[in-house]
Amino acid sequence: MQLDLLLPVLNAPALPAAPALGPAAGATLAAPGAPRAHGAKLWLPKRVVFTPDALDEEYGQRILARTTALGLDIELLKSNRLTNLRGADERATYRTAKSTLAVVKAPAGALRLQPTPPSADYQLNLAEGCPAHCQYCYLAGSLSGPPVVRAFANLPKLLENTQLYERPGQLVSFEASCYTDVLGIEHLTGALAETVGYFAGREGARLRFVSKYDHMGSLLGLPHQGHTRARASLNAEPLARQLEGGTASVEARLQALRQLALPVALGGGGYPVGVVLAPIMPLPDWQQHYGELLDRLHAALADVPGLDLTVEFITHRFTPGSKEVLLGWYPATTLDLEESTRAQKRNKFGGVKYVYDRPTMQELKTWFYAEWQRRFPQAPIQYWT
């Protein structure tokens, strides 16, 4: 396997100067810090385990070949039960799980696709678990057991199953990033490129994925037919630095997004693209920091011909269960998890979620909508949550 094909593509042409689009009037200015520009390191798990069921799948054998070529420590399990994932305490369990890739067969329940509004019509999970170390991790409390990364070896069956959810005369969207960062493990599985190729042949279906990684070289040159929207998860520079461990820098994500959006004739991927601003937090001088982020995004994409761009705004929220898990994983976190300053939001099953109060939400939404539309008047806002 050629590792150079897996590394970030960050050699985009020089960008023209962007129009002056600074923070809104009245924003408090802080001393600027030089943005980081490093790409993410390839995640190379210390332990890769394969269940017998996974090895029975042709695609499982392909993942075995990939991981073997990378010289990883591979263990062929004698049963389909994952073992030796727990340590002496929660932190040790977290470290062990986060350094393990388990290649398994997705259970039968994975074929019953779940709706996932407002992001897409249905979830399409190619894997579960993520190699990154985001201290607000949305998976905390959502997945049971240690946070090991599980890649699904029966990928062809999962893809074929999506046809059952297509509807004549309508476009049906499938989100591949609900429970993992598919680009963060793509060099190990190849599943995202396989899925992009599959959806290229589906006229009534569209694929969506989002990532904090920049290893998108394998996606360039794929005949996707515009049926996949590639999105970057972005945040203000201070939050990305403090809370998003193991990911690509914001600048590397911006350049990766640019490369995916550029037409094929200019050396890009020719993809429809998107931005997921998440999780939005009213940190000190937030208008300045988020204004700088939007300016940098504008500079990266302003000269892309035929740009097809969307945005999704997601504010920070947490549940009592996710708070408990996150504090176990990151006991020294600076993340604000104070319940008394939040409003409660209940779902139809009675579950509680802590969100920002109504005045804070309204202030954030008003500012973000105005600043986005000022810079990207042709790029639709898909939702605010």
Secondary structure, 3 states (H helix, E strand, C coil): CCHHHCCCCCCCCCCCCCCCCCCCCCCCCCCCCCCCCCCCCCCCCCEEEECHHHHCCHHHHHHHHHHHHCCCCEEECCCCCCCCCCCCCHHHHHHHHHCEEEEECCCHHHHCCCEECCCEEEECCCEECCCCEECCCCCCCCCCCCCCEEEECCHHHHHHHHHHHCCCCCCEEEECCCCCCHHHHHHHHCHHHHHHHHHHCCCCEEEEEEECCCCCHHHCCCCCCCCEEEEEEECCHHHHHHHEECCCCHHHHHHHHHHHHCCHHHCCCCCCEEEEEEEECCCCCHHHHHHHHHHHHHHHHCCCCCCCEEEEEEECCECHHHHHHHHHHCCCCCCCCCHHHCEEEECCCCCEEEECCHHHHHHHHHHHHHHHHHHCCCCCEEEEC
